[in-house]
Amino acid sequence: MIVILGPTASGKTSLAARSALEFDGEVISADSRQVYKGLDIGTGKDLGDYIIQGKKTPYHLINIVEPGHEYNLFEFQQDFLKTYVEILERNKLPILCGGSGLYIEAVLKGFHLPPVDNDPEFENNLRLKTRDELIKMLQNLRPLHNTTDILDEERLVKAIEIATFSHGRNYSKGKLPEIEYKIFGIRFEREVIRKRITERLERRLQGGLIEEVQKLLDQGLTPDQLKFYGLEYKFIAMYHQQEITFNEMFRLLNTAIHQYAKRQMTWFRKMERSGFIIHWIDGELEMEQKIKAIKKIVLPGENLL
């Protein structure tokens, strides 16, 4: 399997789609928000990137659940495994693409996650703790991507359970296949990625993102439900509720996405420290050069001229 990761706005989707074309593969999304139907512009599905030279690249785990459902790590791992096996059965190459480091590690480590609601003793022990103690536990386990995780006790307990399982508790070995993989990361200088994020946000706001959030509200989703999806949906929902002005929304959202990209890179560096080998590709390279860099690792010894 080829794995393509990187911070938000780094161009992962286009590189994954092109790699699928070059290696006769299919893309598996490792994005915790692209699973939701109707969350299109804000999650950057960029489905047009999957059409290259008039040919559609197969993609998976996008638009698979209804908004309002709180998709979790256990569900992702099960969906990934089913998709991964099916792609291999078609004699195609799986290409895992995303910026959710937790999701990527959950499949690369080769561990099986049990459903988190099967450990009542663990839940009961968590409920004996104060809210501040629970928040501190969650912060020690993973970055707080969604502040809604700490709004109420039940969500906080569930978030800690999922994060705990992802760090090794109650893992069972051997339920997932051993996967041979190469990891490629797209990297930009910090100021360049900041500029790309701001420019992309401007394009999305002009391209219907505000209307997309309003449509979700009109469909019956509550502002609190949208806040669960974080970033764009959180701040634009606040704007629609007249809690903040447009300028405040843009400033807060832009800052939050920059901070998210920084947390993503911190996670990837943590992966490297734990033993993962990530082959970094300069994001400024042309697509042909990026593909050539991947081929040098995936197809060593071949004449790539």
N, C-alpha and C positions, 0 to 999 in steps of 0.2 A: 504494500500500500504506500502511496505517496501522501504525505501530510503537508498542507500549506497553511501556515499561520502567520499572524502579524497583527499589529494594532488596527483599530478602526480607521478607515479611509486610506488604507495602504494598497488597495487594489487586489485583494486576495481572490475575489470571485472571478475576475477576468483571467488571472493567471491559472486558476484551477480549471476553468472551462477550456482554455487553450491547451493546458497539459492533458486534459481528457482527450482532446482531438489528436494530439501528438502520440499518446500512448494507448489509444483505443480503450479509454476508461470511462468511468461514470463518477460523478461528484456526489459525495455525501456531505451535507451541511452539518457543521458542528457549531451552530449558532443557536443560543438559547432563546432567541426571540423570533427567528424566521420560521419557526414551526407553526406560528399562529396565522390563521387566515385573516386577511384584512389589515394586518400590520405590515404594510408593504414598503412605503416610502421611508418611514422612520427606521425600519430595520435594515434597509439597504439591500433588498432582495435582488435588485438589478437583474431581472430575469432575461433582459435583452442581451446580457453578456454571454448567455449560454447558447446564443445563435451565432455561429461563426461560419463564414463563407456559405451562408444559406442552409447550414446544417445545425440541427438542434442537439446540443450535448445533454444527455440524460442527467437529471439531478434528483436528489432524494432528501427527505426530512425537511421539506419546505412546504408550508400550507397543509399541515397534517392534523392540526387540532383547532377547535373553535376558540376565539377569544373569550376570556372569562375563566377558562381552565388554567390551572397553575401547573404547567408542565415541569417535571423535575428530572433530576439526574438519573434516577432508576429507570424511568420511562425512556429517556434518551438511550441509555445503554442497551435496553431491550430492542428498541427500534433500530439502533445501529447494527446490532448483531444480525438481525433478520435481513437487513439490507445488504450488509457486507457479504453474507453467505450467498444471497441471490446473485449479486454481481459476479462473484467468483464462479458460480454455476454457469453464468453466461460467458465465461472465459474472458471477462473484462477486468480491467485494473481499477480497484477502488481508489478514489482520491478524496481524502478527508480534508475539508476546508472550513476554517472558522477562526474566530478570535476568542472563543470561550475556552480558556486554558483548562478549566476544571473538566469540561466535557471531553476535551481531547485526551487528557491524562486518564480519564475514567476508562477509556477503551485501550489506550496504549499500554497501561500497566498490566493488562491481562487478568484483572480481578473481576469477580462477579459480585455485584451489589444486591443484597437482599432488599425487599421492600422495607422502607423505613418504619412502617406502622406495625411491624412484627416484633417489636422490642418494647413491650409495655413497661418493663422494669426500668429501662433506660429513660423512657419518657417520665415516669414517676419521679425518678431521681432528679431530673431536670426541673420539675415543677416544685421541688423543695427549695430551689435557689431563688434569690431575689432577681428582679428584672435587670438591675445593673450588673449582677453577676453573669446572667445569661448573655447580655450584650457583650460583655468582656470576653466570654467564651467564644462567641461567634466571631468577634474581631480577631481573636488569636488563631482561628481556624481558616479564615478567608477574608478578603476585602468585602466591605458592605456595598455590593453593587446596587441593591435596592433598599432604600431606607425603610420601605414598608415591612421588611423582615423584622423590624424592631418595634412596630406599632402596637402589636398585641402579643400576649403570651403564647397563644397557640401557634401563630406563624413563627415566632421566635424559636420555640421548641422544635418545630419541624425543620427550620433552617439549620439549626445546630445538629440535628440528627443526620441530615443529608451531608453536611460538611464533615461531620465526624466519620461517616462511612467512607467518604472520599479520601480520608487520611489513613485508612487502613482498618478501622474497627469493623469487626464482623465480616470482613472479606472472606470469601471462600475461593480457593485456588482451583483452577482447572475447569471452570464452567464456561470460560471464554477461550476461543482458539488462540494459540500463539501467533501473533501477527508480525511478519517481517515488514519493516517500514523504513522509509527515509523521510526525515523532516526538513522542510524548507521554510525559512522565515523571510518575510519582506521587511526591510529596514530602511527608514529615512532618518535624516538628521532631525533633531527635536523641533527646531523652528520650521522645517519644511512640513512635517506632519501636522503641526499646529495650523499652518496656513492652509493645508489641504482640508483639515477638519472644518475650519471657519468657512471656506469657500463652498464646501459641500453642503454645509448647513444652510447657507444662503440660497443655494440652488434648490434644496428640498423645500424650504419655506415658500419659495416662489413657485415651486412645481406641484403644490397641492397637499403638503404635509399638514397644514392647519385644517384643511377641509377633511383630510383623512381622519384626524382625531375627532372632529365634530361628527363625522359619520358613525364612528364607533360609539360615541355618546348617544346619538340618535337611535342606534340599534339596541340600547338598553344597558350598555356597560356603564358602571358608575365611575366617577373620578378616582375613587380609591382603587378600583380594579385596574384602571389605566396606570395609576402610580406604581402598581406592582411591576409593570413592564419597564419602568425607569426611564431616565434620560428624556427623549423627545416626548413620549406619551405623558410622563409626569408633568413636565413644565408647560406643555401646550394645553393639557387639561386644566392646569392652574390658570392659564391665560383665558381659556373659555369660561371658567368660573369667575372671571374678573378678580382673581386674587392678586394678579400681577399685571403690569402693562406689557405691551408688545416688546418695548425696549428692554424691560427687566427680564422678560422671558428669554429673549435672544442672548442677553449677557449671561444669565444664570445657566442656560442650556449649553452655550458655547464653552463656558468654563467647566461644566460637569463632563462634557465629552472629552475635553483635553485631559481632565483628571482620570477619566476612564481609560484613555489610551495609555497614560503613564502606568496605571495599575496593570494593564495587560502586559506591558513590557516587563514590569517587575515580576509578573507571574512566569513569563517565558524565561527570564534569567534564573528564576528559582528552579525551573525545569532543567536548565543546563547544569546548575549546581548539583542536582540530584542524579545526574548521569545521562540525561537525554542529549543527544548530539543534534544540534540545529544548524543546518547549512544556511547561512544568511546571504540573501541576495539584495544587492543595492536596488532600492525602489526606483531610482532615477534611470535605470537601464531600459532600453527599448525591449518590447516583448520578445523579439527574436533572441536577444541576448540573455534574457531571463530563462527562456526555454533551453537554450544551449547550456546554461549553468546547471540546470536540472539534469540534462542528459549526461553531462560529464560525471555526475554522481550515480545516476540510475543505470547508465550504460557505459561503464568504464571500459576503456580500451577501444571503443569504436571510433571510426573516423567521422568527426562531426563537422568537417568543413563543407 
